[in-house]
Amino acid sequence: MLFLILLANISIAMIFIENEGINDPHLNLALEEYILRNFDRGEDYLLFYINEPSIIIGRNQNTLEEINQSYIDENGVHVVRRISGGGAVYHDLGNLNFSFITDYDNTKLNNFRDFTRPVINTLNNLGVKAELKGRNDILVNDKKISGNAQFSSVKRMFSHGTLLFDCNLEEVGKSLNVKMSKIQSKGHKSVRSRVANISEFLHIPMDIQSFREKIIEEIYDEQEHFRSYYLTAEEWEGVKKLKEEKYGQWDWNYGKSPKFNIHRVKRFSIGEIDIRIFVEKGYIESIKFYGDFFGKEPVGTIEGILTGKRYDLIEIKKALEPVDVHEYFGNVDKQEFVNLLYGPDEI
């Protein structure tokens, strides 16, 4: 019954998009965004995909600080940035990734508890004692088996996640550079000790394709208005164009790290906010926000507001007066945010 309760809650009608066995992460992320921006409003879509070994970087992260570049180069691991927030994750052929693409609904935004509840209930019914902990992770015996993230435009949104089914967990630690602040905040010593595969907990063994087919078959059986859709040749051309122009580009996946002379970082309940500021003659010449936080609006807007302002507490407060920081970073206190920008070094 995996995802069936969720599907019933999301919509009466659900269209399943066939990705036709594509394992290229650049193309799969392009497909997801293409559906979000080009398919009809008023319809809900479900997409499954399985990627080749890859690191999927969160929208606001500094790629070079999240990955083990030498290992990735030596082993041909893809590096692709997604448009949703959150942290970097490792994908391989043992990960089943899912995406629900719907009309925008403010009540669903960052509502991971409601979103993951059907998955947790179903896994519990299968004998897997799963629970939501932290912001967006599903855990079994304090080990992570799923991470989730969201993205929203003005009219549409998607909620997507990865299910660690039979992933090569040793590659997670080799490919990623896990920051000490994250390890300390979670109270764990290593990446390997914090993640596990669903297959380890299932009473009936199966491979990932069987797992995927079982989900799809059950959805077909239970959903009266559930149907499959294959993209047209013209639509695939649009997806491939998006891949070439965005997801296949170094500037999108890595981006240039800015020059800075002030570095401020703090881990909040909503995630880590990492600020790089270049101050010249007392004025903010450039500013960049990094982190694994979830926000609806692009942080580039705040960067633009602060650029050119004096690096002064009063002027920073004045510039941020009309700004709702929750829209950009999630539920973080505005005064704490100002303190991070310009406050005591010990924060």
Helices and strands as residue ranges (DSSP letters): H 4-10, E 13-17, H 25-38, E 45-49, E 54-57, H 63-66, H 69-75, E 78-81, E 89-91, E 95-103, G 106-108, H 112-125, E 130-133, E 137-140, E 143-152, E 156-164, H 170-175, H 180-186, G 192-194, G 198-200, H 208-222, E 225-229, H 233-242, I 243-247, H 250-253, E 262-268, E 271-280, E 283-291, H 300-306, H 313-320, H 326-329, H 334-341
